[in-house]
Amino acid sequence: MAAFTTVEGIAAPLPAANIDTDVIMPKQFLKGIDRSGLDRGLLHDLRFDDAGLPRSEFILNQPAWSAASFLVVGDNFGCGSSREHAVWGLMQYGVRALIGTSYAGIFFDNCARNGLLAITLPPAEVATLLARVAQADGNRLTIDLAQQTITAAGLAIHFDIDPLRKQALLLGLDAVGQTLALRDDILAFQERHFETSPWLR
């Protein structure tokens, strides 16, 4: 998992509420036996028409936002089914962080498990960011996870994050990596346990 420390990049506005995982990653992209090609599936029906051609009006198809590292999203982003492919697709596209007011619970957990930073802010601050990044000359942000800040020219917003999630993202550790980081403690506990209960060996 790639560590998230300080990332600077383009932010694209995606203000619609209740964008579900079926929209983020349509079902036809769930057939593969690996994760390849999910960047093509990301928001597919919003990005492409029935002929497979890019919809010029969609924000990620416009040159100023096509290389977005961040999405500023509407309420309840990631609702619907629990498909982890939605997070994989966002990350394959190059999205490193989401900024919104609320996320569906399973989607939010899938983000944390896969290294996608999901930032929750009050509605007024999200509205400020949406208005700013909708302008091509104001769509670059810097997210500093250690300091828990989102900054741009004339803008500084603090965000809260669970300390354990923050540490895992800073170190680039998934659940297995977090467990392996405690390997010495686990082995020492195991040895003490066997000493007090030798019949378990």
N, C-alpha and C positions, 0 to 999 in steps of 0.2 A: 504494500500500500504506500503511495507517495505521501511523504510528510507535507503538512500544510503549516507554513510558518508565516511569511509575508508574501502575499500575491497581489500584483498590480495588473489590471486588465480592463477590458470593456465590459460594461454591464448592459444587458438588454431588458427592457420592460416587458413583462408578461402579466398584465394586471387582472385578467379574468379570474373570477372566483371559481372554486371547485373544479379545477383542472385535474381530472382523475388519471389513474395509471393506464387506463385504456387509451386515453388521448396521448399521454406521454410516450407509451410504447404499445402500439396496436398489436392485437393478437397474432397477426400473420408473421410477426417477427419473433415469436416465441418457439418456433419449430426447430431451431438449430440445436446441435448437440454441444456447441460451445458458445462463447459470447461474441463471436465475430459479427460484424455488420450491424450492430445495434445503433451505431451513430446514424446510419441511414434511416433507421426506424424511428428515431427520436422525433416526436411531434409530427409524424409523417403526414397525417391528413390535414394538418395546418400548413405544413411547409410545401406540400406538393398537391397538384390537382389530379383529376382522374386519369389523365394521360401521363402522369409521372413528371410533369414539368413544374419547376419552382413557382410558387405563388409570389409574385413580386411585391404584393402588399404586406406579406407576413414579415415581421420584424427581423427574424434571423436570416431572411433572404435579402435583406438590404445591406449594402456594403459597409455601412458604418457600424453594424451590429453582428455581422456574419461570423466574426471570430470571438464571440462573447465568452468570457471566462466566468461571468456571474449572471444570474437571472434574478430580477426583482419581481416577485410573483404575488398573485392575489391570494385571498383567504382560502384556507383549507386545501392547499396545494398537495397533490399526491393522494387524494382520497380514492375510494374504489377498491379494486382487488389488491392483493398484497404482493404482486409480481415485483421481484427484485430487479428484473430486467429494466424497469424504468430508471432506476439509479445507475445501472451499468451503462445504459444508453446516454444518459446525461454526461457521465464521466468520459465515455468514448468520444463524445462530441467535443469535449474540452472544458465543460462546465466544472469549476472548482468549488463554487459556493452558491447557495440560494439565500435570498433575503426576502422574508415575508412576515405576515402576522401570525400565521398558524399553518400547521401541516397535519396530515393524517398520521396517527400514531405509528402504525407499522411502517409506513414510508419514512417517517422521521428516524426510526430505529435502523432501517435499511441504509439510510444515508450515513449514519454513524458507523455502521459495521463495514462500510465500503470506502470510507475516507472522503465523503462529500460533506462539506460543512453546510449545515442548515441553520441559519441565523434567524431568530425570532425577535421582532421589534414591535413597538406600539404602532397602531394604525397611522398616526400623524407622521411618524418618522418614515414609514414605508411610503406614504403619499409624497413626502418630500423627495425621497430617492426616485420614485417613479417619474415625477415631473422632471427631475434633473437628467436622468439617464435617457429620457425620451428625446433629448436634444443631442444631436451628433457631436456638438462641441463640449458636452458636459458628461459624456457617458463613460469616462474612465474613473475607476475607483481603486483604492488600495485597502486591502483587508489585512490587518496585523492581528493574528490570532493570539500571540503572546500578550499583547496589550489590550486585546478585545476591542479593537477600534476599526471603524470604516471611515476613511478619509478621502478627501478630494480638495481642490482649491476652494477655500472658504467653508469647508464642511468637515465636521468631526462628530461621529456618532459612536457612542459606547454600546456594546452589546454584552449580554450575559450568556454564559454557557456552563453546563455541568463540568466540574473540574476533571472528572474521569474521561469524559469525551474529549475535552480540550487536550489532556495529556496524550491520549491515544493519537489524536490528529497531529499534534506537534511532533510526535516520534514516528508517525507512519505505521502504527501497530494496529492490526486487526485483532479479533478475539484470541486467535491462536498465538499471535505475537505477544499480546499482553500476558498470556499464561506462561509462555516460554521465558519472558522477562523475569518471572518469579521461580525459575527452574531450581535454583540453589535452595531457596526457602522450601519449596515443595519436597525436594530430596531430603533436606534436613528433617522436616516434619515426618516424612515416611520412615526415616531411620529411627527417630525417637519412638514412633508408634510401634515399630517392630521390636525395639528394645523392651518396651513395656508389655508387649503381646507377642512373644517369640513364636508361639504356635501358629501365627499367621504366615510365617515365612514359607 
